[in-house]
Amino acid sequence: MRLSYEMSLARLESGGFAVLGTVDERRGVHLVPVIYVVDSGHVAIPIDRVKDKTTLRLRRIENLGNDPRASLLVDHRSDDWAELWWVRADLTFLEVERPARWAPIFANRFPPYEDASALESVLVLAIESVTGWQATP
């Protein structure tokens, strides 16, 4: 059953874990699991020091610099298929921001970000459209 725009947006806003899809010039679609927050029509995705990384020059940043289109897929899985739902947000990359504006929002949702120094920067993307589906009304 298709979700209304309002319900899709509400589910997107209540989420936190998703798969980000960007376009790699050479390899095509690039998918990566991310955490995110939504605020004022924007999705913010952290670039952080919480998880081990060999570099902070991540493929998703390069991809978005070359092609600003992205999609975010949020879903709810369950052994009871009647509980399944998903939401997809089509996004446009705007900029890499310093974390100051976003740090309190991430800290409220994700305990590892209570230490503001964990955030290196934040990818900010504008929400262009949101669609969703659920198994049962």
Residue pairs with C-beta under 8 A, 6 or more apart in sequence:
1 133
1 134
1 135
1 136
1 137
2 131
2 132
2 133
3 11
3 85
3 87
3 131
3 132
3 133
3 134
5 130
5 131
7 132
8 87
8 130
8 131
8 132
9 127
9 130
11 74
11 85
11 87
11 132
12 38
12 43
12 72
12 74
12 87
12 89
12 127
12 130
12 132
13 38
15 36
15 74
15 87
16 35
16 36
16 37
16 109
16 110
17 33
17 34
17 35
17 74
18 33
18 34
18 35
18 36
18 72
18 73
18 74
19 31
19 32
19 33
19 34
19 72
19 73
20 31
20 32
20 33
20 34
20 36
20 45
20 60
20 70
20 71
20 72
21 29
21 30
21 31
21 70
21 71
21 72
21 73
22 29
22 30
22 32
22 59
22 60
22 63
22 64
22 67
22 69
22 70
23 29
23 30
23 63
23 66
23 67
23 69
24 30
24 59
24 63
25 63
25 66
25 67
30 59
30 60
30 63
32 59
32 60
34 45
34 72
35 45
35 46
35 109
35 110
36 43
36 44
36 45
36 72
37 43
37 44
37 102
37 105
37 106
37 109
38 44
38 127
39 102
39 105
41 126
41 127
42 94
42 124
42 125
42 126
42 127
43 72
43 89
43 91
43 124
43 125
43 127
44 97
44 102
44 105
44 106
44 122
44 123
44 124
44 125
45 60
45 122
45 123
45 125
46 99
46 102
46 106
46 113
46 119
46 120
46 121
46 122
46 123
47 56
47 58
47 61
47 96
47 119
47 120
47 121
47 122
47 123
48 112
48 113
48 118
48 119
48 120
49 117
49 118
49 119
49 120
50 112
50 113
50 118
56 120
56 121
60 123
61 96
61 123
64 70
64 93
64 123
64 125
65 93
68 92
68 93
68 94
69 90
69 91
69 92
69 93
70 90
70 91
70 92
70 93
70 125
71 88
71 89
71 90
71 91
72 88
72 89
72 91
72 125
73 86
73 87
73 88
74 86
74 87
74 88
74 89
75 84
75 85
75 86
75 87
76 83
76 84
76 85
76 86
77 84
78 84
81 135
82 135
82 136
83 135
83 136
84 134
84 135
85 132
85 133
85 134
85 135
86 132
86 133
87 130
87 131
87 132
88 130
88 131
88 132
89 127
89 128
89 129
89 130
90 127
90 128
90 129
90 130
91 125
91 126
91 127
91 128
92 125
92 126
92 128
93 123
93 124
93 125
94 124
94 125
94 126
95 124
96 121
96 122
96 123
96 124
97 121
97 122
97 124
98 121
98 122
99 106
99 116
99 119
99 120
99 121
99 122
101 122
102 119
102 122
103 113
103 116
103 119
106 113
106 119
107 113
107 114
107 116
112 118
113 119
